[in-house]
Structure formats: structure tokens, C-alpha cells
Amino acid sequence: MNNDIAKQRIRTLEFRDRHGLEAALERSGKCRRTLYSWRRRWRERGLIGLAPESKGPRQRRRRNCLAEVIERIRHYRELLPNLGKEQVAVLLLPWCKQRGLGCPGAAAVGRLIGAAADNMRGSKLALTAKGKPKACRRQSVQRRPKGYRPQRSGECVGLDAIERRMGGLRRYILTCIDEVSDHAVAMAVPQISSQAAKRFFEACFKLTPFNIQQVITDSGSECKGEFDQLLKDSNIVHPWTYPKTPKMNAHGERSTAPSKSGSSTATRARCSTTWLYSTKNWPIG
């Protein structure tokens, strides 16, 4: 219920009682019939009666599509998994003409697919080593809220990994950058793994001048396992980006751009701190 509009109408009726009908009509810009209707509804139902009602049609149109047409659409979606509405409409047209049925267009097919509980969507069948089907269990992970922007240092830190080829060898670098202060840390590792990411982040704890509250990463294997367990033990929130959506970790991706383009350090131009770390066991060449 919109209380602001209802209260405004009550003030208009009170103004009418004090100054008369003609003054209220001129002040509100409403007709005489409207003010009498508001007064009647106020006496009968109180404040609720003055709230604006829905302006939608009382009798809405209903979808008149045969069940066999819907089943045929589902059949095409199962035969060719996740087929688009335009392609389904092309395949459905000759089938409907052959049976003398009305064929829905591409837009109507899309609405029928969206109205289904499962969106007529199928997933690839996962098989075991012996070729038997197994249940697909997806773990729900925390995502970065839409439009979220951290306000203080350490509130959100982006982590990313890059690969470079130097002298015929592969070199791997892990980078970590704070989204507010642009304080960054980079470390060369012999391989990209969750163990290497864990050791890298243990070093970040000692080098960052603030407390890290959450770390946003992609869905790479280096961000799982031991690294994810380290964050859980440290009570650090670990949001994940959606697949093929690097813009959700724009700062982390941007911090690796100079390294990807050939620079010897990680984003010296934007970061207040750049640190390449190596040990005897982890040479950087």
C-alpha cells in the first residue's frame, strides 16, 4: 500500500472541510466526482480505502497453447540440449502445419520455455569411470553482489594468476590488489596450484598494512582446496566471480595487464606497492 498517496488524499479532504469544495477542487486539480469518491472510500475503509488500486485489467489474457505443442518444444530441447527459441520455432513450424495446429512464434516459444519450472533445460550427463551415469552435485558458492563497491582498505581484495613464456619456459605469477588503496603484492611461483596460492596469501598477511576482510577470485583450481580452506580458517569471506565474467574482478584482472603485455613488474603505475617474491625453492629465473 502506498501510504504517501493516501495521506495526500486525506490532506485534500481535510482542506475541503476547512475551505470548501471549490477551493479544494482548484488546489487539487481533481474533479468533483473524484473528491466525493475519496470521501466515501475514506468513511468505509479508512486509510486503506484511499490507497491507489491496481490499474491493470481485471480479466487478463491467458495463454492458449495446446499441451502437445508444449511437449513438442520440450522434445526439441531434450533432443538438442538448450536449443534457442528461434531454432525451436523453425523446427516447430512444419510439425504444426502437418497437423493443422497454430504455431507459436519465436517470442511465444521463449515465453513457454521460461514458464516451465525447469526452463526445459537439460545438463550433460556425467559418467563414472565405468560409464555409469552419476548425479551432478553443484556446490552453491557466494557471489559478488551487483553494484557492490568497497569503501575502505582491506574490505575487498582481488586475486588473479597469470602465465608468461620466457626463454622457452613457462613462468607463473600470482597477484593480489586492494580495490580501494591499490596496494598490490605479486609473487612468482613454479606452478599455479592451491598450495602455491596458500603460501602466497600467507605472505600477503605479513605485507599488507590492513586487515583483509574478503578476497574475490575466479573459479580457477588455484582458488580452491588449500587456499579456500585457509580463507575459511582465517574467517575471510571468499566471493567468486561468474564463469567468463572477468569484469566482476576488474581490479585483479587490471593488475595483471602490464605483466601480460610484457612489463617486468605487476602494475607499477597504479599500485602503491609492488613486490616480487622468490625463494630458493621457487626461482623466478
DASUL-V407070 format. One record per run of one state. SS is the DSSP state (@ for helix, = for strand, . for the rest). FROM is the first residue (numbers start at 1). TO is the last residue. If there is no record, write none. Layout:
BEGIN
SS/FROM/TO
SS/FROM/TO
END
This chain:
BEGIN
./1/2
@/3/19
./20/20
@/21/28
./29/31
@/32/45
./46/47
@/48/50
./51/66
@/67/79
./80/84
@/85/99
./100/105
@/106/115
./116/125
=/126/127
./128/132
=/133/134
./135/142
=/143/143
./144/156
=/157/166
./167/168
=/169/178
./179/182
=/183/189
./190/193
@/194/207
./208/213
=/214/217
./218/220
@/221/223
./224/225
@/226/233
./234/236
=/237/237
./238/239
=/240/240
./241/245
@/246/255
./256/256
@/257/260
./261/272
=/273/273
./274/275
=/276/277
./278/285
END
